[in-house]
Amino acid sequence: MSHPFRLRAAALTVCAVLLPALLAGCGEDDRDEELTEQELSWRDCPAPSDAQGGGPAPSPLPGGAEWQCATMKAPLNWDEPEGDTIDLALIRARASGEASERIGSLIFNFGGPGGSGVTALPAFGEEYATLRTRYDLVSFDPRGVGRSAPVICADDQQLDAYFQQDATPDDRAERTELLDNTREFNAGCEKNSERILPHVRTTDAARDLDLMRQVLGDDELHYFGISYGTELGGVYAHLFPEKVGRAVFDAVVDPTQTPEQGSLGQARGFQLALDNYAEHCVSQVEDCPVGDSAQDVKDRIAGFLKDLDAKPIPGLFPRELTQTAATNGIAQALYSQDFWEFLTDGLEEAYAGDGTILMVLSDSMNGRNQNGEYSNLVAANVSINCADDRPRYDTEDVERRLPAFRAASELFGDYLAWGLIGCTDWAVRGAADHPEVSAPGAAPILVIGNTGDPATPYEGARRMAQALGEGVGVELTYRGQGHGAYDSGNKCVRDAVHGYLLNGKVPKDGTVCS
């Protein structure tokens, strides 16, 4: 889910590493060999950088396995591979099983775009213990993200102010202010990160993936993509179909949609998740503390947000909980059914005048830690989306589309519609209306859709499977809630994923898990 400058899944220094002077005269063939045969120096992982989100170094896995980190050189510009290079940050945990049973590396991308895989993989590492029996688990910070030549657009103080703005303007003055703030943010990205901005497209990251495959010593790319990671995987499959190994796409991005269509789909998806949350709350044995019926829950939320537009309430001092921050926090809580209890607590407290919980949820969506420091999640998200997406929308475009967005969701419609202006005056032209993922001849790719997914609505999985091509996309449906299926713990889903990734057993197309 992108931010209001396209509600996203769950953003400061920029430093691209220059090619050493002694290699300045090498030809392209030499450079190709130099890059593909580079040896990674795996070491203990440092504490995450500010751009990665800060915090302590990753703890060992159960059983004592240590996480190891390395950097891989890649061309700054894949169209000029003999030119400057950048460093891409990698992390791995070695396979736990017998060496003779090891298949290779399984590379993860957890989505965003803009999320740090170097911090995400350790956070979810225990979830993948079964997969680690036959794979080295590997993830990375894509270019523009975290420790991989991060895009920087603003400092922490500027970001605090930016996220306090009204992202759902009601009149001309508010529209002008939102547009001016967007232009200022985007100008900051260009000022601070001009060198990397033209080179953060998903096609660039896909080429990085293929280089990573070679450097890790694998003949094929074994891959687990989640959310935006499914789009990256699809683009990889299109560019390198003969190199696709065993791959799983979970929480699938619809590759056939323009940004407008994708945002409209998200409006419907988050509304569905809110409907499901409200029904769940009032169905409990105890009374739902935020409404007497499902409709009452939603009506009270809508009324509360309208009141916040006129008068914010205390949040995390000195910041107030605004209408936009509250909407953002509610969206964050709808990503997982495990978060629904926090949403109930947050709404109950907010109705009593305390916006702390909803602001904590909103901060999480924006990549802000408890110390007030931001990762570069949002900067990278905007940069990658704007480099990928050709369409540019102005305020008149949004106003024409508002009725459709409001019909899709009373609560999220305006928020997502106004997010379409996020690429205003962007320094780099967008690449295409939508990604190209057709991959004739590729190995089967397991494509998993969740019927209750708010951020990547269920319909996208079927469209991805169809777009990949006959015999490539293998669709599996999970009838559940939240963003993604594997991390739900559902046995049917996990058995299907494990059967394919570990044993090469392709599930029957159209399998349904519930």
C-alpha positions as CSV (number, residue, x, y, z in Angstrom):
1,M,0.0,0.0,0.0
2,S,1.6,3.3,-0.9
3,H,1.4,6.4,1.3
4,P,-1.1,9.2,0.7
5,F,1.5,9.8,-1.9
6,R,0.4,6.3,-2.5
7,L,-0.7,4.3,0.8
8,R,2.1,1.7,1.1
9,A,3.0,-1.6,2.8
10,A,5.0,-1.1,5.8
11,A,10.9,5.1,4.9
12,L,19.3,9.4,5.9
13,T,22.3,9.6,4.1
14,V,23.0,8.9,0.4
15,C,26.4,7.6,-0.6
16,A,26.9,5.7,-3.9
17,V,30.3,4.0,-4.1
18,L,32.3,5.1,-7.0
19,L,34.3,2.7,-9.2
20,P,37.9,2.6,-8.0
21,A,40.1,4.6,-10.2
22,L,42.3,1.7,-11.1
23,L,39.4,0.0,-12.9
24,A,38.4,3.2,-14.8
25,G,39.7,1.9,-18.1
26,C,38.2,-1.6,-18.1
27,G,35.9,-2.6,-20.9
28,E,32.3,-3.9,-20.6
29,D,33.3,-7.6,-20.9
30,D,35.9,-7.2,-18.1
31,R,33.3,-5.4,-16.0
32,D,30.7,-8.1,-16.4
33,E,33.2,-10.7,-15.3
34,E,34.4,-8.5,-12.5
35,L,30.9,-8.1,-11.1
36,T,29.6,-11.7,-11.6
37,E,32.8,-13.2,-10.0
38,Q,33.1,-10.8,-7.1
39,E,33.4,-12.6,-3.7
40,L,31.2,-11.4,-0.9
41,S,32.8,-10.8,2.5
42,W,30.2,-12.2,5.0
43,R,30.6,-10.7,8.5
44,D,28.6,-10.2,11.6
45,C,25.8,-7.8,11.0
46,P,26.1,-4.3,12.3
47,A,23.2,-2.4,14.0
48,P,20.8,-1.1,11.4
49,S,21.6,2.4,10.0
50,D,19.2,5.3,10.4
51,A,18.0,4.7,6.8
52,Q,17.2,1.1,7.7
53,G,15.3,2.2,10.8
54,G,17.9,1.9,13.5
55,G,17.8,-0.4,16.5
56,P,20.0,-3.2,17.7
57,A,21.9,-5.7,15.5
58,P,19.9,-8.9,14.7
59,S,19.8,-11.5,17.4
60,P,20.8,-15.1,16.5
61,L,18.2,-17.5,15.4
62,P,16.9,-20.2,17.7
63,G,19.6,-22.8,17.9
64,G,22.3,-20.1,17.7
65,A,22.6,-19.6,14.0
66,E,24.1,-16.1,13.3
67,W,23.0,-13.6,10.7
68,Q,25.7,-12.5,8.4
69,C,25.9,-9.4,6.3
70,A,27.8,-8.4,3.1
71,T,27.8,-5.8,0.4
72,M,27.6,-6.5,-3.4
73,K,28.7,-4.1,-6.1
74,A,26.3,-3.4,-8.9
75,P,26.3,-0.9,-11.7
76,L,24.8,2.5,-10.8
77,N,23.4,2.5,-14.3
78,W,22.6,-0.8,-15.9
79,D,22.7,0.8,-19.3
80,E,26.3,1.7,-18.7
81,P,27.6,-1.3,-16.7
82,E,31.2,-0.3,-17.2
83,G,30.6,3.0,-15.2
84,D,30.2,3.8,-11.5
85,T,29.0,1.2,-9.0
86,I,26.9,1.2,-5.9
87,D,27.0,-1.1,-2.9
88,L,23.9,-3.2,-2.2
89,A,23.4,-4.5,1.4
90,L,22.7,-8.3,1.8
91,I,21.9,-10.5,4.8
92,R,21.8,-14.3,5.1
93,A,21.4,-17.2,7.5
94,R,23.1,-20.4,6.3
95,A,21.0,-23.5,5.6
96,S,20.5,-25.6,8.7
97,G,20.3,-29.0,7.1
98,E,22.8,-31.4,5.6
99,A,25.0,-29.9,2.9
100,S,24.0,-32.6,0.5
101,E,20.3,-31.5,0.9
102,R,21.0,-27.8,0.3
103,I,19.2,-26.5,-2.8
104,G,20.8,-23.0,-2.9
105,S,19.9,-19.5,-1.8
106,L,16.3,-18.4,-1.3
107,I,16.1,-14.7,-1.8
108,F,13.3,-12.7,-0.2
109,N,11.8,-9.3,-1.0
110,F,9.3,-8.2,1.6
111,G,7.7,-5.3,-0.3
112,G,7.1,-1.7,0.0
113,P,8.6,-0.6,-2.3
114,G,11.1,0.8,0.1
115,G,11.3,-1.8,2.8
116,S,14.7,-2.9,4.1
117,G,15.1,-6.7,3.6
118,V,18.2,-6.6,5.8
119,T,16.1,-5.6,8.8
120,A,12.9,-7.5,7.7
121,L,14.4,-11.0,7.3
122,P,15.7,-11.3,10.8
123,A,12.4,-9.9,12.2
124,F,10.6,-12.8,10.5
125,G,13.4,-15.3,10.5
126,E,11.8,-17.9,12.8
127,E,8.8,-18.1,10.4
128,Y,11.0,-19.6,7.7
129,A,12.8,-22.2,9.8
130,T,11.4,-25.0,7.6
131,L,12.7,-23.4,4.4
132,R,16.1,-22.9,6.0
133,T,16.5,-26.7,6.2
134,R,17.4,-26.6,2.5
135,Y,18.2,-23.0,1.6
136,D,20.4,-20.2,2.8
137,L,17.9,-17.5,3.6
138,V,18.9,-14.3,1.9
139,S,17.5,-10.8,1.6
140,F,18.7,-7.4,0.7
141,D,18.1,-3.6,0.6
142,P,17.1,-2.8,-3.0
143,R,18.8,0.1,-4.6
144,G,17.6,3.4,-3.0
145,V,16.7,1.6,0.2
146,G,18.4,1.4,3.6
147,R,22.1,0.8,3.2
148,S,21.9,0.5,-0.6
149,A,22.5,4.0,-1.9
150,P,19.5,5.3,0.0
151,V,17.3,8.1,-1.3
152,I,17.0,10.9,1.1
153,C,14.3,13.6,0.8
154,A,14.0,15.4,4.1
155,D,15.3,15.3,7.7
156,D,13.4,14.0,10.7
157,Q,12.0,17.4,11.7
158,Q,10.8,18.1,8.1
159,L,9.2,14.7,7.9
160,D,7.3,15.2,11.2
161,A,5.9,18.4,9.7
162,Y,5.2,16.7,6.4
163,F,3.2,13.9,7.9
164,Q,1.1,16.4,10.0
165,Q,-0.3,17.9,6.8
166,D,-3.8,17.5,5.7
167,A,-3.6,14.9,2.9
168,T,-7.4,15.1,2.2
169,P,-8.0,18.7,1.2
170,D,-11.5,20.1,1.4
171,D,-11.1,23.5,-0.4
172,R,-8.8,25.3,-2.8
173,A,-6.5,26.6,-0.1
174,E,-5.9,23.1,1.4
175,R,-5.4,21.7,-2.1
176,T,-2.8,24.4,-2.9
177,E,-1.0,23.6,0.4
178,L,-0.9,19.9,-0.2
179,L,0.4,20.4,-3.7
180,D,3.1,22.9,-2.5
181,N,4.2,20.4,0.2
182,T,4.4,17.6,-2.3
183,R,6.5,19.7,-4.7
184,E,8.8,20.7,-1.8
185,F,9.2,17.1,-0.7
186,N,10.0,16.0,-4.2
187,A,12.4,18.8,-4.8
188,G,14.2,17.7,-1.6
189,C,14.6,14.2,-3.1
190,E,16.1,15.6,-6.2
191,K,18.4,18.0,-4.3
192,N,19.7,15.3,-2.0
193,S,19.6,12.2,-4.2
194,E,19.8,13.3,-7.8
195,R,22.4,10.7,-8.7
196,I,20.5,7.7,-7.7
197,L,16.9,8.8,-8.7
198,P,17.1,7.7,-12.3
199,H,18.3,4.2,-11.4
200,V,15.8,2.9,-8.8
201,R,13.3,1.4,-11.2
202,T,12.0,-2.1,-10.6
203,T,13.8,-3.2,-13.8
204,D,17.1,-2.0,-12.3
205,A,16.3,-4.0,-9.1
206,A,15.5,-7.1,-11.2
207,R,18.9,-6.9,-12.9
208,D,20.4,-6.6,-9.4
209,L,18.6,-9.8,-8.5
210,D,20.2,-11.7,-11.4
211,L,23.6,-10.4,-10.5
212,M,23.0,-11.5,-6.9
213,R,22.0,-15.0,-8.2
214,Q,25.3,-15.3,-10.0
215,V,27.4,-13.9,-7.1
216,L,25.7,-16.3,-4.7
217,G,26.6,-19.2,-7.0
218,D,23.1,-20.3,-8.1
219,D,22.2,-21.4,-11.6
220,E,18.6,-20.4,-11.0
221,L,16.9,-17.7,-8.9
222,H,14.9,-19.3,-6.0
223,Y,12.7,-16.5,-4.8
224,F,10.0,-15.6,-2.2
225,G,8.3,-12.3,-3.0
226,I,5.8,-10.6,-0.8
227,S,3.6,-7.6,-1.7
228,Y,5.7,-5.3,-4.0
229,G,8.2,-8.2,-4.0
230,T,5.7,-10.1,-6.3
231,E,6.0,-7.2,-8.8
232,L,9.7,-7.4,-8.6
233,G,9.6,-11.1,-9.1
234,G,7.3,-10.8,-12.0
235,V,9.6,-8.3,-13.7
236,Y,12.5,-10.6,-13.1
237,A,10.7,-13.5,-14.6
238,H,9.9,-11.4,-17.7
239,L,13.5,-10.3,-18.1
240,F,15.2,-13.6,-17.2
241,P,12.5,-16.4,-17.7
242,E,15.2,-19.1,-18.3
243,K,16.7,-18.3,-14.9
244,V,13.6,-18.7,-12.8
245,G,13.9,-21.5,-10.3
246,R,11.4,-22.2,-7.6
247,A,9.4,-19.1,-6.8
248,V,6.5,-18.0,-4.6
249,F,4.5,-14.8,-4.9
250,D,2.4,-14.0,-1.8
251,A,0.1,-10.9,-1.3
252,V,0.2,-10.3,-5.1
253,V,0.3,-6.9,-6.8
254,D,-1.9,-6.7,-9.8
255,P,0.5,-6.1,-12.7
256,T,-2.2,-5.0,-15.2
257,Q,-3.3,-1.8,-13.4
258,T,-2.3,1.8,-13.8
259,P,-1.5,3.7,-10.5
260,E,-5.1,5.0,-10.5
261,Q,-6.6,1.6,-10.9
262,G,-4.3,0.2,-8.2
263,S,-5.2,2.9,-5.7
264,L,-8.9,2.4,-6.4
265,G,-8.5,-1.3,-5.8
266,Q,-6.8,-0.5,-2.5
267,A,-9.7,1.7,-1.5
268,R,-12.0,-1.3,-2.0
269,G,-9.5,-3.6,-0.3
270,F,-9.1,-1.5,2.8
271,Q,-12.9,-0.9,3.0
272,L,-13.4,-4.6,2.9
273,A,-10.9,-5.1,5.6
274,L,-12.6,-2.4,7.7
275,D,-16.0,-4.1,7.1
276,N,-14.5,-7.4,8.3
277,Y,-12.9,-5.8,11.3
278,A,-16.3,-4.2,12.3
279,E,-18.2,-7.5,11.9
280,H,-15.6,-9.3,13.9
281,C,-15.6,-6.7,16.7
282,V,-19.4,-6.9,17.3
283,S,-19.5,-10.7,16.9
284,Q,-17.3,-11.2,20.0
285,V,-18.9,-12.6,23.2
286,E,-18.1,-9.3,25.0
287,D,-19.5,-6.0,23.8
288,C,-17.5,-4.2,21.1
289,P,-16.3,-1.1,22.9
290,V,-16.3,1.0,19.7
291,G,-19.8,0.3,18.3
292,D,-23.0,-1.5,18.8
293,S,-23.2,-2.9,15.3
294,A,-20.8,-3.2,12.4
295,Q,-22.4,-0.1,10.8
296,D,-22.2,1.8,14.0
297,V,-18.5,1.0,14.3
298,K,-17.9,2.4,10.8
299,D,-20.2,5.4,11.4
300,R,-18.4,6.3,14.6
301,I,-15.0,6.1,12.9
302,A,-16.2,8.3,10.0
303,G,-17.6,10.9,12.5
304,F,-14.4,10.8,14.5
305,L,-12.3,11.5,11.5
306,K,-14.5,14.3,10.4
307,D,-14.1,15.9,13.9
308,L,-10.3,15.5,13.7
309,D,-10.3,17.4,10.5
310,A,-11.6,20.4,12.4
311,K,-9.8,19.8,15.7
312,P,-7.0,17.3,16.2
313,I,-6.4,15.6,19.6
314,P,-3.2,15.0,21.5
315,G,-1.1,12.3,20.0
316,L,2.6,11.8,20.9
317,F,3.8,15.1,22.3
318,P,4.3,17.6,20.8
319,R,2.5,16.2,17.8
320,E,-1.3,16.0,17.5
321,L,-3.3,13.2,16.0
322,T,-4.7,14.7,12.8
323,Q,-7.3,13.3,10.5
324,T,-4.6,12.1,8.1
325,A,-2.5,10.5,10.9
326,A,-5.6,8.7,12.2
327,T,-6.5,7.4,8.8
328,N,-3.0,6.2,8.3
329,G,-3.0,4.5,11.7
330,I,-6.3,2.7,11.0
331,A,-4.9,1.5,7.7
332,Q,-1.8,0.1,9.3
333,A,-3.9,-1.8,11.8
334,L,-5.9,-3.4,9.0
335,Y,-2.8,-5.1,7.5
336,S,-3.1,-8.0,9.9
337,Q,-5.9,-9.5,11.9
338,D,-3.4,-9.7,14.8
339,F,-3.5,-5.9,14.9
340,W,-7.3,-5.6,15.2
341,E,-7.1,-5.6,18.9
342,F,-4.7,-2.6,18.8
343,L,-7.2,-0.8,16.5
344,T,-10.0,-1.4,19.0
345,D,-7.8,-0.1,21.8
346,G,-6.6,2.9,19.8
347,L,-10.2,3.9,18.8
348,E,-11.4,3.5,22.3
349,E,-8.7,5.7,23.7
350,A,-9.0,8.2,20.8
351,Y,-12.7,8.6,21.4
352,A,-11.7,9.6,25.0
353,G,-9.3,12.2,23.7
354,D,-6.0,10.2,23.6
355,G,-4.5,9.6,20.2
356,T,-1.4,7.8,21.3
357,I,-2.1,4.3,19.9
358,L,-3.3,5.5,16.6
359,M,-0.3,7.8,16.2
360,V,2.1,4.9,17.1
361,L,0.4,2.9,14.3
362,S,0.7,5.8,11.9
363,D,4.4,6.3,12.8
364,S,5.0,2.6,12.0
365,M,3.4,3.1,8.6
366,N,5.7,6.1,8.0
367,G,8.9,4.4,9.1
368,R,9.3,6.5,12.3
369,N,10.8,4.9,15.4
370,Q,10.1,5.7,19.0
371,N,13.2,8.0,19.1
372,G,11.6,10.2,16.4
373,E,14.0,9.0,13.7
374,Y,12.7,8.0,10.3
375,S,14.0,5.3,8.0
376,N,14.1,6.1,4.3
377,L,11.0,3.9,3.7
378,V,8.8,6.7,2.4
379,A,11.5,8.4,0.4
380,A,12.3,5.2,-1.3
381,N,8.7,4.3,-1.8
382,V,7.9,7.5,-3.6
383,S,11.2,7.4,-5.6
384,I,10.6,3.8,-6.9
385,N,6.9,4.4,-7.6
386,C,7.6,7.6,-9.5
387,A,10.4,6.1,-11.5
388,D,8.3,3.1,-12.4
389,D,4.9,4.8,-13.1
390,R,4.5,6.8,-16.3
391,P,1.1,8.5,-15.5
392,R,1.2,11.8,-13.7
393,Y,-1.9,13.2,-12.0
394,D,-2.9,16.7,-11.1
395,T,-5.5,18.1,-8.8
396,E,-8.1,18.3,-11.6
397,D,-7.5,14.6,-12.3
398,V,-8.1,13.8,-8.7
399,E,-11.3,15.9,-8.4
400,R,-12.7,14.1,-11.4
401,R,-12.0,10.7,-9.9
402,L,-13.1,11.5,-6.3
403,P,-16.7,10.2,-6.8
404,A,-15.4,6.8,-7.8
405,F,-13.0,6.6,-4.9
406,R,-15.6,7.7,-2.4
407,A,-18.0,5.1,-3.8
408,A,-15.2,2.5,-3.2
409,S,-14.6,3.6,0.4
410,E,-16.1,6.4,2.5
411,L,-13.2,6.2,4.8
412,F,-10.2,5.7,2.5
413,G,-11.4,7.1,-0.8
414,D,-10.2,10.7,-0.5
415,Y,-7.0,9.6,1.2
416,L,-6.0,7.3,-1.7
417,A,-7.3,9.5,-4.4
418,W,-5.2,12.5,-3.3
419,G,-2.2,10.2,-3.0
420,L,-2.2,10.1,-6.8
421,I,-0.5,13.6,-7.0
422,G,2.6,12.2,-5.2
423,C,4.7,12.3,-8.4
424,T,4.1,16.0,-9.1
425,D,7.1,17.6,-10.7
426,W,9.2,14.4,-10.2
427,A,12.7,14.7,-11.5
428,V,12.6,11.4,-13.5
429,R,10.1,10.3,-16.1
430,G,8.1,7.2,-15.2
431,A,8.9,4.0,-17.2
432,A,5.5,2.5,-18.0
433,D,1.8,2.4,-17.3
434,H,2.2,-0.9,-15.5
435,P,4.9,-3.5,-15.1
436,E,5.6,-6.2,-17.8
437,V,5.6,-9.6,-16.3
438,S,4.9,-12.1,-19.1
439,A,7.4,-14.9,-18.8
440,P,6.9,-17.6,-21.4
441,G,9.1,-20.6,-20.8
442,A,9.7,-19.8,-17.1
443,A,9.4,-22.5,-14.4
444,P,6.1,-22.6,-12.5
445,I,5.6,-19.7,-10.1
446,L,3.2,-20.2,-7.1
447,V,0.9,-17.2,-6.9
448,I,-1.0,-16.9,-3.6
449,G,-4.0,-14.5,-3.2
450,N,-5.7,-13.8,0.1
451,T,-9.5,-13.0,-0.2
452,G,-9.3,-10.5,2.7
453,D,-6.1,-8.7,1.7
454,P,-6.5,-4.9,2.0
455,A,-3.3,-3.7,0.3
456,T,-3.0,-6.2,-2.6
457,P,-6.6,-7.2,-3.2
458,Y,-7.3,-10.8,-4.1
459,E,-8.2,-10.3,-7.7
460,G,-4.6,-9.3,-8.4
461,A,-3.3,-12.8,-7.9
462,R,-5.4,-14.2,-10.7
463,R,-4.3,-11.4,-13.0
464,M,-0.7,-12.0,-12.1
465,A,-1.0,-15.7,-12.8
466,Q,-2.6,-15.0,-16.2
467,A,-0.1,-12.3,-17.1
468,L,2.9,-14.6,-16.3
469,G,1.5,-17.0,-18.9
470,E,0.0,-20.4,-19.3
471,G,2.0,-23.0,-17.4
472,V,3.9,-20.4,-15.4
473,G,1.5,-18.8,-13.0
474,V,-0.1,-21.4,-10.6
475,E,-2.8,-19.8,-8.5
476,L,-3.6,-20.7,-4.9
477,T,-6.4,-19.0,-2.9
478,Y,-6.3,-18.4,0.8
479,R,-9.6,-17.5,2.4
480,G,-8.4,-15.4,5.2
481,Q,-7.7,-11.9,6.5
482,G,-4.7,-9.6,6.4
483,H,-1.9,-8.9,4.0
484,G,-0.4,-12.1,2.8
485,A,-1.1,-15.8,3.4
486,Y,2.1,-17.6,4.4
487,D,2.6,-15.6,7.6
488,S,-0.9,-16.5,8.7
489,G,0.4,-19.9,9.7
490,N,-2.4,-21.6,7.7
491,K,-1.3,-25.3,7.4
492,C,-2.7,-25.7,3.9
493,V,-0.8,-22.7,2.6
494,R,2.4,-23.6,4.3
495,D,2.2,-27.2,3.1
496,A,1.8,-26.0,-0.5
497,V,4.7,-23.5,-0.2
498,H,7.0,-26.1,1.5
499,G,6.0,-28.8,-1.0
500,Y,7.1,-26.6,-3.9
501,L,10.1,-24.8,-2.5
502,L,11.6,-27.8,-0.7
503,N,10.5,-30.7,-2.9
504,G,9.6,-29.2,-6.3
505,K,6.0,-30.4,-6.0
506,V,3.8,-27.9,-7.9
507,P,0.3,-27.5,-6.3
508,K,-2.8,-28.0,-8.5
509,D,-3.7,-24.7,-10.2
510,G,-6.8,-23.3,-8.4
511,T,-6.1,-24.9,-5.0
512,V,-8.1,-23.3,-2.2
513,C,-7.0,-23.1,1.4
514,S,-9.2,-21.9,4.3
